[in-house]
Amino acid sequence: MLKNPKFQAFFFALLAAIFNAFVGIFSVFLFKKGFMSSEVAFYKCFVASVILFVMLIYMRKLTTLLAFIKQKIFTLLLLA
C-alpha cells in the first residue's frame, strides 16, 4: 500500500495535517480545564512521544533505534 513514493508522500502529508488540526483542539480543551501553557506543551510532547513509540514497535524499528542511540550516545548527549 505505501510502496508507491507519491502515495506515501501524500499519505504522510495528509496524516500530518490531520494531527496538526487536533493539536489546537487538544490545547484549547486543556486551557479550558485550567492547565498552564507549560503543562499543555508537556502533554502535547508526551502524546506525540507515545504515538511515535507505538509506531516504532508496530514497524519493528525499536531495536534499530536503540542500536543507533547506543552507537551515538556521546554525540546525542553533547547535542542535548
C-alpha positions in Angstrom: 0.0 0.0 0.0 2.7 2.5 1.0 5.3 1.3 -1.6 4.5 4.0 -4.1 6.6 7.1 -3.2 4.0 9.6 -4.5 1.2 7.9 -2.5 3.4 7.7 0.6 4.2 11.4 0.4 0.5 12.3 0.0 -0.5 9.9 2.9 2.1 11.3 5.3 1.2 14.9 4.4 -2.5 14.2 5.0 -1.7 12.5 8.3 0.4 15.5 9.4 -2.4 17.9 8.5 -4.9 15.8 10.5 -2.7 15.6 13.5 -1.9 19.4 13.3 -5.6 20.1 13.3 -6.1 18.1 16.5 -3.3 19.9 18.4 -5.3 23.1 18.5 -8.4 21.3 19.8 -6.4 19.4 22.3 -4.7 22.7 23.5 -8.0 24.6 23.8 -9.5 21.8 25.8 -6.6 21.7 28.3 -6.6 25.5 28.6 -10.3 25.4 29.5 -9.5 22.8 32.2 -7.1 25.3 33.8 -3.8 23.9 32.6 -0.8 26.3 32.3 0.9 26.7 28.9 4.0 24.7 30.1 1.7 21.8 31.1 -0.1 21.9 27.8 3.3 21.8 26.0 4.4 18.8 28.1 1.2 16.8 27.4 1.4 17.6 23.7 5.0 16.3 23.6 4.1 13.3 25.8 1.3 12.3 23.5 3.5 12.6 20.4 6.2 10.5 22.1 3.7 7.8 22.9 2.4 7.8 19.3 6.0 7.6 17.9 6.9 4.8 20.4 3.8 2.7 19.4 4.7 3.3 15.7 8.3 2.1 16.3 7.0 -1.0 18.0 4.4 -1.7 15.2 7.0 -1.2 12.5 9.6 -3.3 14.4 12.1 -0.5 14.3 12.6 0.0 18.0 15.7 -2.3 18.1 17.2 -0.3 15.2 16.6 3.0 17.0 18.1 1.6 20.3 21.2 0.4 18.4 21.6 3.8 16.8 21.3 5.5 20.2 23.8 3.1 21.8 26.2 3.8 18.9 25.8 7.6 19.0 25.2 8.2 22.7 28.0 10.6 23.3 27.1 12.7 20.3 23.4 12.8 21.4 24.4 13.8 24.9 26.6 16.6 23.6 23.7 17.9 21.5 21.2 17.6 24.3 
